[in-house]
Amino acid sequence: MAAAIEVIAEVGYANASFSRIAKYAGLSSTGMISYHFEGKDDLMAACVTEIEQVTGAYMNPRIDAAEGHVGILRAYVEANVALVGEHPAEVRALIDLVKNAGSQSAAVNGRLAVFEEHFRSGQAAGIFRPFDTRTVALALISGLDAVVTTAAADVPEPTELARIGHELADLYVRATATDPKGKSE
C-alpha cells in the first residue's frame, strides 16, 4: 500500500501500474499485488482508504482539541495545510486519485455538508455572521484545495506551511465571524 501511494504521488494514477508499484516495493513480480487486490481500481480504493486514515490521524486530534466554531474552523484549515509537510506523498496521491481516477473519498466528498452544517450552527449561535452557508463552504473548500495542491507540488518548509495555514485561516475567520478577529467565542 505504501509503495502504491508513493508511486501515485511520484508518477500519477495513469502511470501507476502494478509492475511499477511492484518494482518500487522491491517485489520480484506483481503476483503479491494481484493476490491482495482484484485490479487497479481495487488497489486505488484501498489507497484512498489508507490515505484517509493517515490524514484523519493527523488532523482529527488538532480539530478535536479546538474550542468553539471559530477555533474548529481555524484548526481544520491550519491542520490541512500543515498536513502537506507531514504527509506530502499521501496528499499528492489523494489529489491525483480524486482528480484523475474518479476515486471516491468520503472525507473529501463529505466536506461540503460538514462545513455547511458547521457554518449554520455557528450562525445560530451568533458566532458567524449571516451568509449563504453553501456558497461560503464551497469557497472554503475550493480555496483550501488550491492552497494544498500548490503546496503539495513543491512542499515548503514547516514554518512556511504554518504561516500559510494561519493566513488562510485568518482570511476565512475574517470573512465569516461576527468578530473579524475571531474572538467571539
N, C-alpha and C positions, 0 to 999 in steps of 0.2 A: 504494500500500500504506500509506504513512504517513497519507494522508488518511483511508483506511478505518479505520485504528486510532484516529485522533483522533476520528472521528465515533462509533465504537462506544464509546469512552471517555466521550464527552460525552452521547450520547443513548441508548446501549444498542443491542444487537443488533436488537431488534424494530423500532427506528426508523431503522436504518442502511440506507436504501435506496440504490440506485445513483444516483438523482438527487441525494440529499443528499450523497453522497460526491463526486460529480462537481462539485457546486456548491462544496463545501469545497475541492476541489483546484483550482478555477478552470477547470474544463473546460466547454466550451460544451454538451456533450451526454454521455450515458452510453456512447456508442459506443466510446471508448477503453477503458473498463472491460469492456464486453461483448466486445471484441476479445481481451482477455487472459484473461478468466475466463468459464467456461461459464454460471455462475449465481452466486447469492449464496452457496450452500454452498461452491463452489469458491474464491471470494474469501475467505470466512471461514477455510477451511482454510489458505490461503496466509498470512493474517494470523496465525494461530496459529503457523505455522512461522517467520514473521518475528519474532514476539514471543519465541519460544523461543531464537532466535539472539541476540537483543538481551539477554535475561535471562542466557543462558549466558555470553555475552561479559563481562557484568558480574560474575556470581557465580563462575564457574569459576576464574579466577585467584586469588581470595581463598580458595576452598576448597582448591585445589591447593597453595597456599603454607602451609596449615595442617599442623601436625605432630601425629600421633597421633590416636587415636579421639576423645578429648575435644576436641582442637583442631579437628578436622574438624566435629564436631557444633556447636561454638561458631561456627565460620566460616560454616557453612551458615545457621544461624539469623540471625546478625548481618548477613550479606550479603543475605539475603532481605528483611529489614526495611529495610535501607538502600536496597535496590533501588527501593522506593516513592518515595523522594526523588529518585532519579536518573532514573527512567523511569515517572512516575506514569500517563501515558496508556496505556502498554503494560500495566502491571499492572491498571489498571481494565478495559481491553479484554479481557485474558485472563480475568479473573474473570467478566466478563459472558458471554464466549463459552463458557466451560466450564459455567457455571451455566445459562444460558438457551438457548444454541444447540445444546447437546449436542455441542459441538466436542470432538474428541479431542486431547489434548495428551500426547505421550509423556512429557514432563518432569513434568507434573502427575500423570498416572496411574501413572508408574513409581516415584514417591517411596516408596510403602509398601514395596515389595520392597527398594529401596535401603536404607532405614533399618532394616528387619528384619535384613538381612544385616550392616549396619554394627554394630548392637547385638549380634548373635550373635558376630561376630568379636571385638568388644570384650569380650564376656563370656568367650570362650575365652582371651583374652589376660589376663584378670583385671582389666581396666580398668573394665568395667561390672559392677555387682552383678547377682545373679540376679533376673530379672523376665521376664514374658512379652513377648517382643520384638514381637509383632504388636500387642498392646494399647498398649504404650508408643509404637510407631511411629505408630499411629493417633492417640494423644493428642498427639504432637508435631506431626503434620501438621494436625490439627484446630485446635490452639491457635495454631500459626503462621499458618494461613489466616485465623483470626478476627482476629488482630492486624494482618495485612497488609491484609485487607479493610477494617477500621476505619480504618487509617492512610491507605489509598488514597482513602477517601471525603472526607477533609479532611487533606491532607498536612501533617504537622508540619514544623518546621524540622529541618535535618540533625542538629543536636546532640540534639534530642529523639528523633529516629529512632534515633540511635546509643545513647542511653540506654535506649530501649525494647528495642532489639535485644540489648543487653548484659544487661539484666534478664531478658529471656525466655531467653537462652542460659544465664544463671546458674541459672534455675529448672530447665531440663532437665538441666544438669550435676549439680545437687544431687540431682535425682530418680533419676539413672542411675549416676553414677560411684561406684566403691568409695571414693574420696576425695571427699567432697562439695565440696571446694574446687577439684576438677578438677586436682589436681597429681599424679595417679597415673602420668603418663607423663613 
